[in-house]
Amino acid sequence: MELKEQFNYLVEVARKMGYRVFIDSILSPGGDCRVYENKYIIINKKLPVRMQVKLLKEILAQRIDENTFLEPRARKLLGVE
């Protein structure tokens, strides 16, 4: 799977996990936050796609628990069993 495909797939996984994903020009690489009941992931659009994918993987892998259902393809991509 190409990096751009991985990125788009991970954005879809994030949305299924309840996140709103924004890609914008910001001063930091990005991250996630919660405002009341809303969950957000913000990614710096100036980062190379490789770094955007890495950032998304790190964020999503940290937020998975035993109650989170992910298809096997997503779990493999995130390195979570």
C-alpha positions as CSV (number, residue, x, y, z in Angstrom):
1,M,0.0,0.0,0.0
2,E,1.4,3.4,-1.0
3,L,1.9,6.1,1.7
4,K,-0.9,8.3,0.5
5,E,-3.3,5.2,0.5
6,Q,-2.1,4.4,4.0
7,F,-2.7,8.0,5.1
8,N,-6.2,8.1,3.6
9,Y,-7.0,4.7,5.2
10,L,-5.8,5.8,8.6
11,V,-7.9,9.0,8.4
12,E,-10.9,6.8,7.8
13,V,-10.0,4.5,10.7
14,A,-9.7,7.7,12.9
15,R,-13.1,8.8,11.8
16,K,-14.6,5.4,12.7
17,M,-13.0,5.8,16.1
18,G,-14.9,9.0,16.6
19,Y,-12.2,11.6,15.6
20,R,-12.6,14.6,13.4
21,V,-9.4,14.9,11.4
22,F,-8.0,18.3,10.2
23,I,-5.0,18.7,7.9
24,D,-3.9,22.3,8.2
25,S,-0.8,24.6,8.4
26,I,0.2,24.7,12.0
27,L,3.4,25.3,13.9
28,S,3.8,21.8,15.3
29,P,3.7,18.4,13.6
30,G,0.2,17.9,15.1
31,G,-1.5,15.7,17.6
32,D,-4.9,14.9,19.2
33,C,-7.1,16.5,21.7
34,R,-10.5,16.3,23.2
35,V,-12.9,19.2,23.7
36,Y,-15.8,18.1,25.9
37,E,-17.1,15.0,24.1
38,N,-15.5,15.8,20.7
39,K,-12.2,14.2,19.7
40,Y,-9.9,15.8,17.2
41,I,-6.7,15.0,15.3
42,I,-4.8,17.9,13.7
43,I,-2.0,17.2,11.3
44,N,0.4,19.7,9.8
45,K,-0.1,19.6,6.0
46,K,3.4,20.7,5.4
47,L,4.8,17.5,6.8
48,P,5.9,14.8,4.3
49,V,3.3,12.1,3.9
50,R,5.6,9.6,5.6
51,M,5.6,11.7,8.7
52,Q,1.8,12.3,8.6
53,V,1.3,8.5,8.4
54,K,3.7,8.0,11.3
55,L,1.9,10.6,13.4
56,L,-1.5,9.1,12.7
57,K,-0.2,5.6,13.5
58,E,1.2,6.7,16.9
59,I,-2.0,8.6,17.9
60,L,-4.3,5.8,16.9
61,A,-2.2,3.0,18.4
62,Q,-2.2,4.8,21.8
63,R,-6.0,5.2,21.8
64,I,-7.0,1.6,21.1
65,D,-8.3,-0.4,24.0
66,E,-10.0,-3.8,24.3
67,N,-13.4,-2.2,23.5
68,T,-12.2,-0.7,20.2
69,F,-13.1,-2.8,17.2
70,L,-10.8,-2.5,14.2
71,E,-10.6,-4.7,11.2
72,P,-7.5,-6.9,11.0
73,R,-6.0,-4.8,8.2
74,A,-6.1,-1.7,10.5
75,R,-4.7,-3.5,13.5
76,K,-1.8,-4.9,11.4
77,L,-1.1,-1.4,10.0
78,L,-1.0,0.1,13.5
79,G,1.0,-2.8,14.9
80,V,-1.6,-3.7,17.4
81,E,-2.9,-7.2,18.0
